[in-house]
């Protein structure tokens, strides 16, 4: 699957629109499906708060806004490029302005909004930062340990106090110890402009981790003297991307706005977002299958169960960009265990017979519910493997058989 954010956003919107049609599909079920069953399914569908929030945040996601402050030449723009993993901002020979606000775009999609400045200023600058409303504040320091951090930390303390007075959400602040490789911005720009070969060279630059630990220890005492101004401290190298992955995790965790968090994930952890949506869908429909199987309506609930499983497969297929209907999804389900409807029917008879095994009250329904839930989970995971991970159908069948065995 191509990890293009713009394309994926379109697919996710397609999934969301199809998901919203499910209630109508339930309304259109045949007359022999009790209205109480339809209502029950609608109620359970709306109760999956996590999936609903996930789907909504995908639509309302936005690029995170970062405030990056530090002395001239400390590597603010290089840090932005390292976060994005590409040369999105020019660094060397940049004409420095006390305030530089810009968008980092790639492929026509904005990935970050950045407010770049020195960690000093008056009320006018604080008001401009407040209007920018950053999700995270970053104080970038030189790893040589010769930076005067007291005045910079006072600036952030004043900034936080001003935010509180204006009833703006508390600003998380992370201190980043940069230039861990002791290289300057000219080196960074030359290597990044050299393309793949330049990146390979950058990755070979040694990092003195003992030196970094000393730099963190040096700055930490000054940070602690300023109370709770700073939330996290981390050392990185923009040149060879040392610790940038961990830095991204810290940034994401500090963001309070779920829309900014999702925007960050959509840019930097897109495969995980897609997998999260897919497996949340599988979990939802496995739960619905269990609920349906508990109803004492032999054969009728089998019909509903197949509709649920087919709709689930259709949603997963849409994540991969394939708009299949319920009939095609049902054919995929049949192909997992055999090519004939008769073959599938023989496998499902066990579930229906179990409903008549009520020697002990509710025992039959409990067995049926377990079979329905685990079977739906197996179908869902097989669909994820086939449509999202592009597993060939032959191997998907083998995976499905393994999943069924492991669930017994």
C-alpha distance (Angstrom), angle and dihedral (degrees) to the residues before:
residue distance angle dihedral
X1 . . .
X2 3.77 . .
X3 3.80 110.8 .
X4 3.78 95.9 -142.2
X5 3.80 109.3 144.4
X6 3.79 95.3 -148.7
X7 3.80 93.2 50.1
X8 3.79 92.4 44.7
X9 3.80 92.0 49.9
X10 3.81 88.6 55.8
X11 3.81 90.5 49.6
X12 3.79 92.6 48.9
X13 3.79 90.8 50.0
X14 3.81 87.8 51.3
X15 3.82 89.6 51.6
X16 3.79 90.9 49.1
X17 3.83 92.4 50.6
X18 3.81 91.7 48.2
X19 3.81 91.1 46.6
X20 3.81 89.4 54.3
X21 3.82 89.7 57.0
X22 3.78 93.3 62.1
X23 3.80 95.1 91.1
X24 3.80 89.9 57.1
X25 3.81 89.6 49.9
X26 3.81 88.4 54.0
X27 3.82 90.7 49.4
X28 3.81 89.7 53.2
X29 3.81 94.8 53.8
X30 3.85 113.5 123.0
X31 3.81 122.1 -82.9
X32 3.80 93.7 -103.9
X33 3.85 90.2 67.5
X34 3.82 105.0 89.6
X35 3.79 116.2 -120.1
X36 3.81 87.9 -128.9
X37 3.82 88.9 62.9
X38 3.80 91.4 50.6
X39 3.80 91.4 49.1
X40 3.79 91.4 47.4
X41 3.82 91.5 53.3
X42 3.80 92.4 48.0
X43 3.79 90.4 51.4
X44 3.80 92.8 50.5
X45 3.79 90.9 45.0
X46 3.78 91.2 57.6
X47 3.80 93.2 45.3
X48 3.81 94.6 69.2
X49 3.77 93.4 98.1
X50 3.80 94.0 170.0
X51 3.81 94.5 55.8
X52 3.81 92.6 43.6
X53 3.80 91.3 50.6
X54 3.80 90.6 45.9
X55 3.81 92.7 51.3
X56 3.80 92.7 45.2
X57 3.81 94.1 47.3
X58 3.80 89.9 52.2
X59 3.80 89.1 58.3
X60 3.82 95.5 41.5
X61 3.83 95.9 39.4
X62 3.78 116.5 128.5
X63 3.82 137.4 -175.0
X64 3.82 111.5 -82.6
X65 3.80 117.4 -111.8
X66 3.81 115.4 -132.6
X67 3.79 127.9 -167.5
X68 3.83 108.0 -154.1
X69 3.80 115.2 -173.0
X70 3.79 130.9 176.2
X71 3.79 146.3 115.3
X72 3.80 122.8 -59.5
X73 3.80 112.4 -76.9
X74 3.81 95.4 10.7
X75 3.81 90.5 123.7
X76 3.80 106.9 -98.4
X77 3.81 96.2 149.2
X78 3.80 91.6 41.8
X79 3.80 88.2 54.9
X80 3.82 90.8 53.3
X81 3.81 89.7 51.3
X82 3.81 90.0 49.5
X83 3.82 91.5 51.3
X84 3.82 90.5 50.7
X85 3.80 92.9 41.2
X86 3.81 90.8 -133.2
X87 3.79 141.8 75.1
X88 3.81 97.1 -92.3
X89 3.83 96.8 141.2
X90 3.78 127.7 44.6
X91 3.80 111.5 -123.0
X92 3.78 118.7 172.3
X93 3.83 117.9 69.6
X94 3.79 89.7 9.9
X95 3.81 112.6 160.7
X96 3.77 100.4 -120.9
X97 3.77 120.6 -132.0
X98 3.79 123.0 -176.6
X99 3.81 88.5 -122.4
X100 3.78 124.8 31.3
X101 3.81 118.2 171.7
X102 3.80 117.2 -176.0
X103 3.80 146.2 148.4
X104 3.79 123.1 -117.8
X105 3.79 107.0 -139.6
X106 3.77 133.4 -178.0
X107 3.77 125.3 176.9
X108 3.79 89.3 -2.6
X109 3.82 91.3 -59.6
X110 3.81 121.5 114.5
X111 3.81 110.7 -128.3
X112 3.80 101.6 175.4
X113 3.80 139.9 8.4
X114 3.81 110.9 -145.1
X115 3.80 134.1 -163.5
X116 3.81 105.4 -167.9
X117 3.81 120.0 -170.8
X118 3.79 148.5 128.6
X119 3.80 115.8 -79.4
X120 3.77 92.7 -111.5
X121 3.77 137.3 71.8
X122 3.77 149.6 109.6
X123 3.80 136.1 -84.5
X124 3.80 90.8 -77.4
X125 3.82 91.6 61.2
X126 3.79 91.7 44.1
X127 3.81 89.4 53.7
X128 3.82 90.6 50.1
X129 3.80 90.0 51.2
X130 3.81 90.4 47.4
X131 3.82 89.9 52.7
X132 3.82 88.8 50.2
X133 3.84 87.1 51.8
X134 3.82 99.3 -157.8
X135 3.79 121.3 -149.9
X136 3.81 92.5 -146.4
X137 3.78 133.7 14.0
X138 3.82 117.8 -143.0
X139 3.79 123.8 -162.5
X140 3.80 106.9 -162.6
X141 3.81 115.5 -156.1
X142 3.80 133.5 -176.1
X143 3.81 114.1 -108.9
X144 3.82 90.7 -134.7
X145 3.80 87.6 82.1
X146 3.78 94.5 -134.2
X147 3.80 95.6 113.1
X148 3.80 120.6 114.7
X149 3.78 99.2 -125.8
X150 3.81 98.0 171.6
X151 3.81 95.0 79.2
X152 3.82 91.4 42.8
X153 3.79 92.8 50.7
X154 3.80 89.8 48.0
X155 3.79 87.8 54.7
X156 3.81 91.0 54.2
X157 3.81 91.3 45.1
X158 3.81 89.3 52.8
X159 3.78 89.8 46.2
X160 3.82 91.9 52.5
X161 3.81 91.8 47.8
X162 3.81 90.6 50.5
X163 3.81 90.5 49.9
X164 3.81 90.0 51.9
X165 3.82 91.4 49.3
X166 3.81 89.8 51.3
X167 3.84 90.0 47.2
X168 3.80 91.5 -118.0
X169 3.80 116.5 151.5
X170 3.78 113.9 -88.0
X171 3.82 111.6 -84.8
X172 3.85 113.6 -126.3
X173 3.82 111.6 -142.8
X174 3.78 128.6 -158.0
X175 3.81 124.5 -171.0
X176 3.79 112.3 -142.7
X177 3.79 120.2 -162.2
X178 3.79 102.0 -149.8
X179 3.80 138.1 -173.0
X180 3.77 90.0 46.6
X181 3.82 88.4 162.4
X182 3.83 92.9 49.9
X183 3.82 89.9 -124.6
X184 3.79 122.9 137.5
X185 3.79 130.5 -129.2
X186 3.82 92.6 -99.0
X187 3.82 88.8 63.1
X188 3.79 90.7 48.4
X189 3.80 94.8 51.1
X190 3.80 94.2 44.9
X191 3.80 92.7 50.9
X192 3.80 95.4 43.4
X193 3.80 91.5 49.0
X194 3.80 88.8 51.9
X195 3.79 88.6 70.3
X196 3.81 122.1 -147.2
X197 3.81 94.4 -8.4
X198 3.79 90.5 52.1
X199 3.80 91.4 51.0
X200 3.81 90.3 50.8
X201 3.80 89.9 53.0
X202 3.81 91.3 48.1
X203 3.79 91.4 53.5
X204 3.82 91.3 55.8
X205 3.82 94.1 59.8
X206 3.78 109.9 112.7
X207 3.78 121.9 -120.7
X208 3.80 120.0 -149.9
X209 3.78 100.7 -142.3
X210 3.81 93.8 -176.6
X211 3.78 88.1 56.5
X212 3.80 90.0 51.0
X213 3.78 92.8 50.5
X214 3.78 88.8 52.1
X215 3.83 90.9 49.9
X216 3.82 91.5 51.0
X217 3.79 90.9 47.3
X218 3.81 90.7 49.5
X219 3.79 93.9 52.3
X220 3.81 95.9 38.7
X221 3.81 94.0 70.8
X222 3.80 90.8 55.1
X223 3.81 91.5 45.8
X224 3.81 92.9 51.7
X225 3.78 90.7 52.7
X226 3.81 88.6 63.9
X227 3.79 95.6 59.3
X228 3.82 118.2 -136.1
X229 3.79 98.5 -12.0
X230 3.84 93.8 113.4
X231 3.81 124.4 53.1
X232 3.82 100.8 -175.9
X233 3.81 140.1 8.1
X234 3.80 124.8 -157.1
X235 3.82 139.2 163.9
X236 3.82 121.3 -133.8
X237 3.77 143.4 166.3
X238 3.79 117.0 -136.9
X239 3.78 91.3 -168.5
X240 3.79 100.4 60.1
X241 3.83 96.4 16.0
X242 3.81 92.9 -115.0
X243 3.84 110.0 177.8
X244 3.82 91.8 -7.0
X245 3.81 91.5 126.7
X246 3.80 91.3 55.0
X247 3.81 89.6 44.5
X248 3.81 90.2 55.7
X249 3.81 90.2 52.3
X250 3.81 90.5 52.3
X251 3.81 91.3 48.5
X252 3.80 92.3 50.4
X253 3.80 93.5 47.1
X254 3.81 92.1 50.9
X255 3.81 93.7 53.4
X256 3.79 110.4 102.5
X257 3.80 98.4 -171.7
X258 3.85 108.9 82.5
X259 3.81 89.5 -152.5
X260 3.82 90.6 58.1
X261 3.80 90.3 45.0
X262 3.79 91.4 52.3
X263 3.81 91.1 46.5
X264 3.81 88.6 53.8
X265 3.81 92.2 47.6
X266 3.80 91.7 47.2
X267 3.80 88.7 56.5
X268 3.79 102.8 38.8
X269 3.83 106.6 20.3
X270 3.79 102.4 31.2
X271 3.83 97.6 143.0
X272 3.81 89.7 53.4
X273 3.80 91.1 50.2
X274 3.79 91.2 51.9
X275 3.80 92.4 46.8
X276 3.80 90.2 47.1
X277 3.80 91.7 54.4
X278 3.81 92.2 45.5
X279 3.80 96.0 49.6
X280 3.79 92.5 42.5
X281 3.82 87.8 55.9
X282 3.82 89.8 50.0
X283 3.80 91.3 50.1
X284 3.80 92.4 48.9
X285 3.80 95.2 50.1
X286 3.81 93.3 42.9
X287 3.79 87.1 56.9
X288 3.80 91.4 47.8
X289 3.81 89.7 49.7
X290 3.80 90.2 54.2
X291 3.81 90.9 50.6
X292 3.81 92.2 49.5
X293 3.79 92.1 48.2
X294 3.81 91.1 55.5
X295 3.81 90.9 63.1
X296 3.84 113.7 99.5
X297 3.82 95.6 -128.1
X298 3.83 109.6 112.3
X299 3.83 115.3 -152.0
X300 3.85 93.8 1.9
X301 3.77 92.0 71.0
X302 3.81 89.9 47.3
X303 3.78 87.3 60.3
X304 3.81 91.0 51.3
X305 3.80 91.1 45.5
X306 3.80 91.5 55.6
X307 3.81 90.4 48.6
X308 3.82 89.8 51.8
X309 3.79 93.3 48.6
X310 3.80 93.1 45.7
X311 3.80 92.3 48.9
X312 3.81 89.6 49.5
X313 3.81 90.8 52.9
X314 3.82 89.6 48.5
X315 3.80 91.2 54.5
X316 3.81 92.2 49.1
X317 3.80 91.4 47.6
X318 3.81 89.8 53.6
X319 3.79 89.4 57.6
X320 3.80 86.5 63.8
X321 3.80 92.4 48.2
X322 3.81 96.6 -102.1
X323 3.80 114.8 126.4
X324 3.78 102.0 -155.0
X325 3.80 123.7 167.3
X326 3.80 128.3 -131.9
X327 3.82 92.0 -94.2
X328 3.82 92.4 55.0
X329 3.80 90.4 44.4
X330 3.81 89.8 52.0
X331 3.80 89.8 51.7
X332 3.82 88.7 53.1
X333 3.82 89.6 53.3
X334 3.82 90.5 50.6
X335 3.81 90.3 49.1
X336 3.79 91.4 58.7
X337 3.79 94.0 68.3
X338 3.76 105.5 14.5
X339 3.76 142.6 -27.1
X340 3.79 99.6 -110.1
X341 3.76 132.7 75.6
X342 3.81 87.7 -137.0
X343 3.78 90.9 59.3
X344 3.76 91.4 51.2
X345 3.80 91.7 46.2
X346 3.81 91.6 54.5
X347 3.79 90.4 54.3
X348 3.79 92.7 50.6
X349 3.81 96.4 47.4
X350 3.80 88.6 81.4
X351 3.74 90.4 60.9
X352 3.80 93.4 50.4
X353 3.81 94.1 44.7
X354 3.79 89.3 53.2
X355 3.81 87.4 66.4
X356 3.76 89.0 66.2
X357 3.81 92.7 50.6
X358 3.78 93.0 88.0
X359 3.77 96.8 135.8
X360 3.79 83.9 129.0
X361 3.82 111.4 42.0
X362 3.84 111.1 -96.5
X363 3.83 92.4 -2.5
X364 3.78 93.2 115.3
X365 3.78 94.3 49.5
X366 3.80 91.8 48.4
X367 3.81 91.3 55.1
X368 3.78 90.7 47.1
X369 3.80 92.1 49.1
X370 3.80 92.5 52.5
X371 3.80 92.3 48.9
X372 3.81 91.3 48.6
X373 3.80 94.9 48.3
X374 3.81 97.3 45.3
X375 3.79 91.9 42.4
X376 3.79 91.8 51.5
X377 3.81 90.4 47.8
X378 3.80 90.4 52.4
X379 3.82 91.6 49.2
X380 3.80 90.9 47.6
X381 3.80 95.0 49.5
X382 3.79 90.3 46.5
X383 3.81 89.2 51.8
X384 3.82 90.8 51.0
X385 3.80 90.4 51.1
X386 3.81 92.8 48.1
X387 3.81 102.5 39.9
X388 3.82 102.6 27.8
X389 3.81 101.5 31.3
X390 3.83 94.8 31.9
X391 3.81 94.3 -125.7
X392 3.83 109.5 173.2
X393 3.80 115.0 -107.9
X394 3.81 93.4 -114.0
X395 3.82 91.3 56.2
X396 3.80 90.4 41.4
X397 3.81 89.1 58.7
X398 3.81 89.7 52.2
X399 3.80 90.4 48.9
X400 3.81 90.8 49.7
X401 3.80 91.8 52.1
X402 3.80 90.4 49.5
X403 3.81 91.7 48.9
X404 3.81 91.0 50.6
X405 3.80 92.2 50.5
X406 3.79 94.0 46.6
X407 3.82 90.9 51.8
X408 3.81 94.1 56.9
